[in-house]
């Protein structure tokens, strides 16, 4: 086999290999886009379920607090017992 023919055969093999790599990358990119679309589609439903779970847990915690603190005078269920004048940085309501 001459040098030029070996060069052409190897060149054809490399070209075929790279074309398969590009084809695989395109397919992988397409599947990744589909997964992203499905996640974006399901996100509102998943968020609604999490919000409902959070509200149920919050109501259960308030009821537990009500039962535990029922004998404490002046206790308001759900109100923070901490009193502070601290404001987060960047809050310019007073100045």
Secondary structure, 3 states (H helix, E strand, C coil): CCHHHHHHHHHHHHHHHHHHHHHHHHHHHHHHHHHHHHHHHHHHHHHHHHHHHHHHHHHHHHHHHHHHCCCCCCCCCCCCCCCCCCCCCCCCCCC
